[in-house]
């Protein structure tokens, strides 16, 4: 439930801890979630930040959008940096955020022409990306105020986030109850567990939209990062970035990341797909497919700092977005502007436009079923 009250001062962009607590964290210890006022919305709704730490990983999460406002990990010399792009105030998140760090739903990625037919009934969605619906429409889960409850479980610490999307919201059928759990493990892994149930047949595709720069947000281009993706195929798109339908082999193309390579190595090739997206904004068809337990699918490494992110998921797809539309107009948490290519997104998901592509893995959820998805981020 939303909370209203007098305007608080903006919360800090980094985790504030006592000297004793900092020493405890340096040894890999945990910090239970700490709640602070971050800001308020125009209607007076109060937005809180939750700061937590475990296994050397520090995280701050907002009740607005379930946003990861900062995520700090050490480099190979033990020096911490925030590796997630974001803002230091709620006003910028509301007015101009390109989904920085947010939970995405009901449907992550694009649905062509904002329409789909389910069980013979047509549904018109909120259109917010040209002719298409993107990331749930103009009032998706990234703009919701989530209920948050902290928890500790054994050596793990985390947050339970929940919200309800009513029947017809953004054009989707069914009342959808959503629960998302952020867990920081003793090893410093960040695990996301998604669950959802519905009272009518609907479509669901939830994901997280963190913008990564493992050298630190505001440090400049991420094109020197090395990326490996366990995928032999990707989905070509049309000029509206909607998949054309048939997966295509990555062999001989800029989309071949089966072995680690610099993101910038092929990104300026005169390839039609790169021209459509002004870089990379495509779904990779993961070789493992959909799995009941998370399996390794990608590794991202920053050569200068030595920071490495390994990802595992149950999902069949990975959207790699190379920060093409960052245009130098946004000022981040560290006071630096964000330019094209200064970060990248790795969104685990089902495929874009799946409701209109019967050959794609289904995103339909029916009453009595539970949507489940898990993604694990491991840092070293």
Residue pairs with C-beta under 8 A, 6 or more apart in sequence:
1 147
2 45
2 46
2 145
3 45
3 46
3 48
4 43
4 44
4 45
4 46
5 40
5 44
5 46
7 39
7 40
8 37
8 38
8 39
8 40
8 46
9 37
10 38
10 39
10 88
10 89
10 90
11 36
11 37
11 38
11 39
11 49
11 60
12 36
13 60
13 69
13 70
13 82
13 86
13 88
13 333
13 334
14 58
14 60
14 70
14 72
14 82
15 31
15 51
15 53
15 58
15 59
15 60
15 70
15 72
16 51
17 25
17 31
17 53
21 31
24 31
25 31
25 53
25 56
25 58
26 56
26 78
28 54
28 55
28 56
28 186
28 188
29 53
29 54
30 52
30 53
30 54
30 55
30 152
30 155
30 156
30 157
30 184
30 186
31 51
31 52
31 53
31 54
31 58
31 157
32 52
32 150
32 152
32 157
33 50
33 51
33 52
33 150
33 157
33 158
33 159
34 50
34 51
34 52
35 48
35 49
35 50
35 150
36 48
36 49
36 50
36 51
37 46
37 47
37 48
37 49
38 47
38 48
38 49
38 62
38 63
38 64
38 69
38 90
39 46
39 47
39 89
39 90
39 91
40 46
40 47
40 90
41 47
41 64
41 90
41 94
41 145
42 94
45 145
47 62
47 63
47 64
47 90
47 145
48 62
48 63
48 148
49 60
49 61
49 62
49 63
49 69
50 60
50 61
50 62
50 63
50 148
50 150
50 159
51 58
51 59
51 60
51 61
52 58
52 59
52 61
52 150
52 157
52 158
52 159
52 184
53 59
53 157
53 184
54 155
54 156
54 157
54 184
54 185
54 186
54 188
55 184
55 185
55 186
55 187
55 188
55 189
56 73
56 74
56 188
56 379
57 71
57 72
57 73
57 184
57 188
57 189
57 190
57 379
58 70
58 71
58 72
58 73
58 80
59 68
59 70
59 71
59 72
59 182
59 184
59 190
60 68
60 69
60 70
60 71
61 67
61 68
61 69
61 148
61 159
61 161
61 182
62 69
62 90
62 93
63 145
63 146
63 147
63 148
64 90
64 93
64 94
64 143
64 144
64 145
64 146
65 93
65 101
65 102
65 103
65 141
65 142
65 143
65 144
65 146
66 102
66 103
66 141
66 142
66 144
66 146
66 161
66 180
66 182
67 86
67 93
67 100
67 101
67 102
67 103
67 142
68 84
68 86
68 101
68 208
68 210
69 84
69 86
69 87
69 101
69 333
70 82
70 84
70 86
70 333
71 82
71 83
71 84
71 101
71 190
71 210
72 80
72 81
72 82
72 83
73 80
73 81
73 83
73 188
73 307
73 379
74 80
74 307
75 81
75 305
75 306
75 307
76 305
76 306
76 307
81 215
81 216
81 217
81 219
81 305
81 307
82 216
82 217
82 333
82 334
83 212
83 213
83 214
83 215
83 216
83 217
83 307
84 100
84 101
84 210
84 211
84 212
84 217
85 100
85 101
85 211
85 213
85 217
85 218
85 332
85 333
85 338
85 342
85 343
86 93
86 100
86 101
86 211
86 217
86 332
86 333
87 93
87 97
87 100
87 330
87 331
87 332
87 333
88 333
92 330
92 331
93 100
94 143
96 329
96 330
97 142
98 325
98 326
98 330
99 135
99 142
99 209
100 209
100 210
100 211
101 208
101 209
101 210
101 211
102 141
102 142
102 208
102 209
103 141
103 142
103 146
103 161
103 180
103 206
103 207
103 208
103 209
104 135
104 136
104 140
104 141
104 142
104 206
104 207
104 208
104 209
104 347
105 135
105 136
105 140
105 141
105 165
105 178
105 204
105 205
105 206
105 207
106 136
106 140
106 141
106 165
106 169
106 170
106 172
106 176
106 202
106 203
106 204
106 205
106 206
107 125
107 133
107 135
107 136
107 172
107 203
107 204
107 205
107 355
107 363
108 135
108 136
108 205
108 206
108 207
108 209
108 319
108 347
108 349
108 350
109 134
109 135
109 205
109 207
109 283
109 319
109 347
109 349
109 351
109 352
109 353
110 129
110 132
110 133
110 134
110 240
110 241
110 242
110 352
110 353
111 125
111 132
111 133
111 352
111 353
111 355
111 356
112 131
112 132
112 240
112 242
112 353
112 356
113 127
113 131
113 132
114 124
114 125
114 126
114 127
114 131
114 132
114 133
114 137
114 171
115 122
115 123
115 124
115 125
115 356
116 122
116 123
116 125
116 203
116 355
116 356
117 123
117 355
118 173
118 201
118 202
118 203
118 355
118 364
119 201
121 173
123 171
123 172
123 173
124 171
125 133
125 137
125 170
125 171
125 172
126 133
126 136
126 137
126 138
126 139
126 170
126 171
127 133
127 137
128 134
128 137
128 138
129 240
129 241
130 240
131 240
132 240
132 241
132 242
133 170
133 171
135 142
135 209
136 142
136 170
137 170
137 171
138 170
139 169
139 170
140 170
141 163
141 165
141 178
141 206
142 209
144 163
145 163
146 161
146 162
146 163
146 180
147 161
147 162
147 163
148 159
148 160
148 161
149 159
149 160
149 162
150 157
150 158
150 159
150 160
151 157
151 158
151 159
151 160
152 158
153 183
155 185
155 186
156 183
156 184
156 185
156 186
157 183
157 184
158 181
158 182
158 183
158 184
158 191
159 181
159 182
160 179
160 180
160 181
161 179
161 180
161 181
161 182
162 177
162 178
162 179
162 180
163 178
164 175
164 176
164 177
164 178
165 172
165 175
165 176
165 178
166 175
167 173
167 174
167 175
167 199
167 200
172 202
172 203
173 200
173 201
173 202
174 198
174 199
174 200
174 201
174 202
174 365
174 367
175 198
175 199
175 200
176 196
176 197
176 198
176 202
176 204
176 365
177 196
177 197
177 198
178 194
178 195
178 196
178 206
179 194
179 195
179 196
180 192
180 193
180 194
180 195
180 206
181 191
181 192
181 193
182 190
182 191
182 192
183 189
183 190
183 191
183 192
183 193
184 190
184 191
185 191
187 378
188 378
188 379
189 376
189 377
189 378
189 379
190 376
190 377
190 379
191 374
191 375
191 376
191 377
192 208
192 374
192 375
192 376
192 377
193 372
193 373
193 374
194 206
194 371
194 372
194 373
194 374
195 370
195 371
195 372
196 204
196 206
196 365
196 370
196 371
197 365
197 367
197 369
197 370
197 371
198 204
198 365
198 366
198 367
198 369
199 367
200 367
201 364
201 365
201 366
201 367
202 364
202 365
203 354
203 355
203 363
203 364
203 365
204 363
204 365
204 371
205 349
205 350
205 354
205 363
206 349
206 371
206 373
207 319
207 347
207 348
207 349
208 347
208 348
208 375
209 345
209 347
210 345
210 346
211 217
211 323
211 343
211 344
211 345
212 222
212 300
212 309
212 343
212 344
212 345
212 346
213 219
213 222
213 225
213 302
213 342
213 343
213 344
214 222
214 225
214 300
214 301
214 302
214 305
214 307
214 308
214 309
215 222
215 302
215 304
215 305
215 307
216 305
216 334
217 332
217 333
217 334
217 336
217 338
217 343
218 332
218 333
218 334
218 335
218 336
218 337
218 338
218 342
219 336
220 342
221 264
221 339
221 341
221 342
222 263
222 302
222 322
222 323
222 341
222 342
222 343
222 344
223 262
223 263
223 264
223 267
223 341
224 262
224 263
224 264
224 302
224 303
224 304
225 262
225 263
225 300
225 301
225 302
225 303
225 344
226 260
226 261
226 262
226 263
226 300
226 301
226 302
226 303
227 257
227 260
227 261
227 263
227 298
227 299
227 300
227 301
227 320
227 344
228 257
228 258
228 259
228 260
228 261
228 298
228 299
228 300
229 257
229 258
229 284
229 286
229 297
229 298
229 318
229 320
230 258
230 286
230 287
230 288
230 296
230 297
230 298
231 250
231 257
231 258
231 284
231 285
231 286
231 287
231 297
231 318
232 249
232 250
232 251
232 258
232 285
232 287
233 247
233 248
233 249
233 250
233 284
233 285
234 247
234 248
234 250
234 255
234 282
234 283
234 284
234 285
235 243
235 244
235 247
235 248
235 282
235 283
235 284
235 285
235 351
235 352
236 243
236 244
236 246
236 248
236 273
236 282
237 243
237 244
237 273
237 276
237 277
237 281
237 282
237 352
238 244
238 276
239 276
241 276
241 277
241 281
241 352
242 352
242 353
243 283
243 351
243 352
243 353
243 357
243 360
245 357
245 359
247 285
250 256
250 257
250 258
250 284
253 271
254 266
254 267
254 269
254 271
254 273
254 274
254 280
255 273
255 280
255 282
255 284
257 284
257 320
260 299
260 301
263 280
263 322
263 341
263 344
264 341
267 274
267 279
267 280
267 322
267 341
268 274
273 282
274 280
277 324
278 324
278 325
278 340
279 322
279 323
279 324
279 340
279 341
280 320
280 321
280 322
280 324
281 319
281 320
281 321
281 322
281 324
282 319
282 320
283 317
283 318
283 319
283 349
283 351
283 352
284 317
284 318
284 319
284 320
285 316
285 317
285 351
286 297
286 313
286 315
286 316
286 317
286 318
288 295
288 297
288 316
289 316
289 361
290 314
290 315
290 316
290 361
291 314
292 314
293 314
293 374
294 312
294 313
294 314
294 374
294 375
294 376
295 312
295 313
295 314
296 310
296 311
296 312
297 311
297 312
297 313
297 318
297 348
298 310
298 311
298 318
298 346
299 308
299 309
299 310
299 311
300 308
300 309
300 310
300 311
300 344
300 346
301 307
301 308
301 309
302 308
307 379
307 380
308 379
308 380
309 377
309 378
309 379
310 377
310 378
310 379
310 380
311 318
311 346
311 348
311 375
311 376
311 377
311 378
312 375
312 376
312 378
313 348
313 373
313 374
313 375
313 376
314 372
314 373
314 374
314 375
315 348
315 349
315 350
315 373
315 375
316 350
316 351
316 361
317 348
317 349
317 350
317 351
317 361
318 346
318 347
318 348
318 349
319 345
319 346
319 347
319 349
319 352
320 344
320 345
320 346
321 344
321 345
321 347
322 341
322 344
323 338
323 340
323 341
323 342
323 343
323 344
323 345
324 340
324 341
325 340
326 338
326 339
326 340
326 341
326 342
326 343
327 339
327 340
328 337
328 338
328 339
328 340
329 337
330 337
330 338
331 337
331 338
332 338
348 373
348 375
350 360
350 361
350 363
351 357
351 360
351 361
353 360
354 360
354 361
354 362
354 363
355 363
355 364
365 371
